[in-house]
Amino acid sequence: MGRQYEVKEKTFESRYHETKVMQVELFTWEKLDDVERIKQAFGIK
């Protein structure tokens, strides 16, 4: 489709809180993991 869905590791720093390293999902609207379930829900073959 458009952009490639991906998961990246990001580091968030703040002077008020401890540094956090998190995995962030980018372009979640491009994920294709529920296509079959959605087709089934709408009766699409």
C-alpha positions in Angstrom: 0.0 0.0 0.0 1.7 3.2 1.2 4.5 3.2 3.7 6.0 0.1 5.3 4.8 -0.8 8.8 7.7 -1.0 11.2 8.7 -1.2 14.9 11.6 0.9 16.1 13.3 1.4 19.4 13.2 5.0 20.6 14.8 6.6 23.6 12.8 9.3 25.5 14.7 11.6 27.8 13.4 14.2 30.3 14.9 16.3 33.0 12.0 15.4 35.2 11.8 11.6 34.7 14.2 8.7 34.1 15.2 7.9 30.5 12.9 5.4 28.9 13.6 3.1 25.9 10.5 1.8 24.2 9.5 0.0 21.1 7.2 2.2 19.0 5.0 1.1 16.1 5.1 3.4 13.1 2.5 3.5 10.3 0.1 1.2 12.3 -2.7 1.9 9.7 -0.5 -0.1 7.2 -0.6 -3.3 9.3 -2.1 -6.2 7.4 -2.4 -8.7 10.3 -6.2 -8.4 10.6 -7.2 -8.5 6.9 -8.8 -11.9 7.0 -10.7 -11.2 10.2 -12.1 -8.0 8.7 -13.1 -9.7 5.5 -14.9 -12.3 7.5 -16.8 -9.8 9.6 -18.0 -8.0 6.4 -18.7 -11.1 4.4 -16.0 -10.3 1.8 -14.3 -13.2 0.0 
